[in-house]
């Protein structure tokens, strides 16, 4: 096959059957839609091209810069498209969590701007959040940017309604699958594919997968974060289920080692979620059924993510004093304080207050007197032993109070007698009207 442009190869990705001896489901054929076969390596290639296309010619004529609030695959695709058309691209985020993606964006010539934010994602409900203010400014008259606006742009979902979904139907001989399972990030792919499939069969069951609140899976948001996405519509999904990073890596490993599909953790989460959801349903079926999940991208961009969570998979020893070894019971027994109790404790005991958010979020607003040790650095710090004297009380704070609770449990296991977590995190502190200061 010969093409005039790499853009012409976006879409028409393979639909691959997963062998029954791998998935173990009864009466269900399971298929993987391999979106990593898109030219820039992910599902986001479709949405990026569909969103940027209407304004591209004007941007070229005016010498505008393409901009997107993205720290992942959307940014990667837009950076490549911008370079092809002689334009600059800027990725705006308040936390670039995957080093390999950041490095690849720099290779593509992208500019990366990390803005302070009170949470780790866009929060349009908070008018004072710096990332929200910046997002709003991009859509004001006179903006010199071509802003693709993936969280609110209807063309995000339309790319999958007109492309991904119909391709699945065509590859299933004109039939929609009985189930479609998808991680929920911007909600573009799950929304668009669901619409297309239900045009052929209104009874298609759509399963949305979100991350555990205290966990991180690239490309998948937690249930609170998805509420902040403009194109997210909960009525799209028959059910929304949680998946964690361990399950995502388990699913990823099975795809890699037993199917030869070099999926990243997002695809692994979708595969794991599909099997878990369908395992009890299959034996009850009286006729064969089909299910489809999406493999969003490839594993190579996530080796640092895997190394941190499963170092033994890459021939390394698991670190001592790691939160991954904690039991749910240990985390549940860790002490936490509500805002009112925390304020009294601070006044009476003067604990060390550790803010575990990003430096940008900390700079925007933080508890007076607190110190900033971002969670990844805090994890490295505790590997060497207790970072604080046992005689010094410690209060840990993160965005929503879940990561800090985990580390409070870890420090207790390591022998610290008085470490507590701020329940609800900095968001609860802010919402209670407790004072915050700005750098």
N, C-alpha and C positions, 0 to 999 in steps of 0.2 A: 504493500500500500504506500502511496506517495501523497504527501500533503504540502500545501503551500506555506503553512505556518504551524507551529507547535500548538497554537490555540485550537486548530481544527481537530486536534486529537482529544480534546476535552469530551468526556462522556463515552457512551457505548462500552462500558466496562463489563468484565465477565461476571456471570452468575455461576458459581461453582457449587456443586452438590457435595455436602459433607457426608462421608461414609457412615452408615448406620452403626458400624462397629466402633466408631469414634464417639458419636453423640449418644448412642444407647436409647434413643426414643422409639417408642412403639407406635406404629401406624402413622408416622409423620416423616415426610421428607424435609430435610433442613438444607437451606441454601445460603451461601455467603455472597453478597454483592461486593466485589473487590474494588473499592473506590481508590485504593492506593495505585491503581493502574492509570489514573489520570496523570497528565504530563508533569505537574508540579508536585505530585505525590499524595494527594488527599482528596477527600470528598469536597473540601472547600473550594477546589478549582472551579466547580460548576457555579457556585453562588458568586464567587469573586468576579468571574467573567460576566455573569448576568447582571450584577449590580453596577459594574464599572462601565459597561458598554454604552449606555445611553449618553453619558457625558464625556466619553473619551475624546471624541473629535474636537469638541470645544476646549477641553483641557489641553490638548496638543497645540491648538491654535493660540491659546492664551498662556501657555507655559505653566499651567497650574501644577500643584503637587497633589498626588493622591494621598489620602489619609484615612486611617481606620483605627478604631480602638480594638486592638487585637494583639495578643502575644503568642499566636500560634499559626495554624495552617492558613487561615484567611490572609494574614499578613504576608506569609510566604508567597502565596499565589499572586497577590496584588503587587508585591515587590517585583516579581518576575514580569508581570504584564506591564507595569510601569516602565521597567527598563527596556522592554521591547519597543515601546513607543516614545522613548526619549524623555520620559518624565521621572521626577523624583517620587519616592514613596516614604511616608513617615508612619511608623507604628507607635501608637500612644497606649500606654498601659501604666498601671502602678505596681506591677510585679511580673517580671519575666521569669517564670519558674523553671523552664526547661533550657539549660545552657546550650544544647545543640541547636535548638530553634533560633536562639539569639545569635549564635555564631553564623548560622546559615543566612539569616536576614542581613547581617553585616556583609557577608560575601556577595549577596545580591545587590548591595549598594544602598540598603535601606537606612534611614535615619530612625533611631529609637529614642523616644522621649518618655521618661518615666515620671509621671506626675504624682504628687501626694494624693492619697485618698484615705478616707476613714475606714473603709472596708476594702477587701481584696478584689472587688469587682464594681462595675458601674452601679450606682445606687440613685436612680432618678427620683426616688421618694425623699431624698435629702437634698434640699436646695443649696446647702452650703458645702457639699462635698466637692473638692477641687476637680475631680474627674468628671463629675456631673456638670459643673459649670463649664468646663472645657467642651464637653459634648454639646451642650446647648449653644455655645458660641459658634460651633462649626456650621450650624444651620441658620444663622442670622444673615440677613441681607448684607452683601458686600464681602462675604467670606471668599478668600482666594484659593481655597482648597476644593478638590473634588472628593467629597466625603461619601463613602459607600454605605456607612451606617448599618452594619450587619444586624444589629439588635432590633432595628425598627423597619428596615427596608423590606417591603413585601416581595421584592424581586429575589430575595434570599430563598424564600419558600417556593416561589414560582420556578426557580431553576430546577427544583426537584419534582415539582408537579408536572412540568413539561418534559423533563428528561429522565431522571432516575426512576420515578414510578412507572412511566410507560415502558421503559426498558425492561423492568422486572416482569411486567405483564407479557410483553412480547416474548421474553425468554422462557416463560411458563406456558407457551403455546396459546396465548390470548386469555389466560386465566389469572386472576389475582390470587395471591396466596391466602390462606386462611388466617395466618398471623404475620404481623410485621413487628420486629423488635428493634428498637433503636435507642441509643444514648441520647440524652437531651442536653444540648449545649446552647447554641443560639435558637434551637428549635426549628431551624429552617428545613433540615432534611426530613425530620420526623413529620412535620406539618405538611410539607409539600408531597412527600411520598404517600402519606395517609390519604390525602385528597384524591390523588390519582388512582390509588388502589380501590378506594370506595366508589369511584365512578363505575368501576367494573363489578364490584361486589360490595354493597353497603354493609354486609355483615363481617367484613374484615376486622379482626381484633388487633388493636394497636397497643403495644406494651412500651411505655417510656421508662427509661432507666436513669436514675439520678444517683449521685454519690452520697455516701454518708456525710453528715455535716462536718465531722472532724477529720475527714479524709480528703484526698486529692487524687482524682483520675483525670489525666489530660483530656480536654474536650468535653467533659461531662460536668455539669453543675450540680450543686445540691438542691434540695427542694425549696430552700429559701431563695437561693440565687436565681432559679428559673422564674420566680415571680417578678424579677426585675427586668426580664427580657420582653421587649415590646411585642414580638410576634408569637410569644408563647400563649397558647390557648389550652387550658386543661381539658376542655371537652374533646380535644383531638384524641385523647388516650382513654382506652377502656380501663387501664390500670397503670399506675406509676409505682415502680418498685425501686428499692435501694440496692446498690451494689457497692462493695468496698474495693480498695486497691489490691488486697490479697486475692480476691475473687477475680478481678480483672487480669492479674498476672497469671493466675491458674488457667483461665480461659485462653489467654495469649499463648502460654506454653503448649497447650494441647493443640492449638491451631498450627503452631510452628513445628512441633516435633512429630505430630501424627498426621498432619494434612499438608505439610510443606507450604503453608500459607504464612508469610512473614508479617503477621499482623502486629500492630502496636497494642498498648494496653486498652485503648478505646474499643477496638475490635474485640479484644479479649473479654472485656466487660459485656459487650453485646452477646457474644457467644455463650458466656457463662449464664447471663440472664435468660437467654432463650431456653437453654437446657433446663434450668431450674424452674422456669414458668411452665414448660410443656411436659415435664417428666411425669406428673400425676394425671395430666389430661390425656396423653396418648392411649393408655390402656382402656379408657372409657369410650374411645371412638369406635364406631361401627363401620367406617369406611376411611380410606387413605386421605390424608390431609397434607398441606404444605406450609412451611414457615420460612421466612427470609429475615436475615439480619445483615447489618452493614459492617464491613471492615473498613474503617475510615482511613487509616494510613499505615505506614510500615514501622517496624520495630527499631530501625537504625537510629531514629531521632530520639529514642528514649532510653538509651543505655545507661545514662547517669541516673535516671529515674529508677531503673531496675537495680542498678548497683546499690543505691541507697536503701531499697526495701528488701532485696534478695541478693546480697553480695555473694552468697554461695553459688548462685547460678553462673556467676562470672569468675569462679575460681578463687574467690576471696573469703576470708573468715568474717563471720558476723561480728559486729562490734559489741563490746561489753557495754553495759549500762544503756541499752537501747530501748526506746519506748515500744518497739515492735514485739518485745517479749512480755509485755504486760498482759495480764488476764482481765477480762471485763469486770470481774469482781474487785480487783485491785483498783481499777479506774473508778468504779462505782463507790468505793469506800474513801476515796480521796476527799479531803475537806474543801468545801467551797463556801464563799460568803456572798450574800446579796449586797446590793449597792449600799444600803443603809448600814448594815453590819460592817462592811468593808471600810466605810468612812470612819466609823467609831474605832475600829481596830487600828487603822492608820494613825488616828489621833492619839490613841493610848499606847500602842506598842512600837510605833515608828518602824514598820518592816521595810526591808528592801522591796521596792515595787519594780517588777520586771515587765516591761511592755514587749511582747513577742511579735508585734506586727512589723511590717516593712518599715525601713527608715523614712519613707515618704509619708506613710500613714502617721507615723510617730511625729514627724515634723509638722504635719497639719494640725493635729490636736492630740494631747496626751495628758495624763494625770500629772499634776505638778510634783516634781521630785522623783519621778520614775526614771529608770534607765532603759535604754533600748537595746535588746539583744534579740535579733530576728530568729525565728524558730529553728531554721536550719543551722545557724551558728550556735544556738543554745544546745542543740543535739550534739554537735561536735564538742562543745565545752564539757558536757557532763560525761562524755566518754572517758575523760581523764580523772573523774572523781567528782565529789561534791564541789560545786563552784562557790559555795557560801559557807561561812562558819555555822556550825550547828547552834551557836548561841544567838544567831541573828534570824529573827522571823522573816519569812519571804512571802510576798503576794505576787502571783503570776497572773498576767492579763493578756488576752488575745482578742481577736475581733468578736467572737461569740461565746467564748468561755469553754470550748470543748478541747482545744489543743492544750490550753493552760491546765485543764483538769488532768489530762494525760501526763503532763510533765510533773504536776504536783504528786501524782501517784508514783512516778519514777523516782523523784527525790525522796519520797517517804521510804520506798524500798531500799534506797541507798543509805538510809539512816538519818535523814534530816527530820528533827522532831516537830517542827512547826512551819510547814509550808502549806499555803492555801491558794485556791484558784478564785478569781473574780467571776462569779456566776453571771452568765449572759455577756461577759466580756465588756469591751469598751463601748459597744453599741448600747448595752443595758445601762452603763454609766451615763452615757450621753442622753439616752431617752429619759432617765430619771432626773435630768436637770443638774446632775453633779458637775462641779467645775472642771473644765479642761483648759489647758494653756496651749499656746502656739509658739513654735520657735520663731 
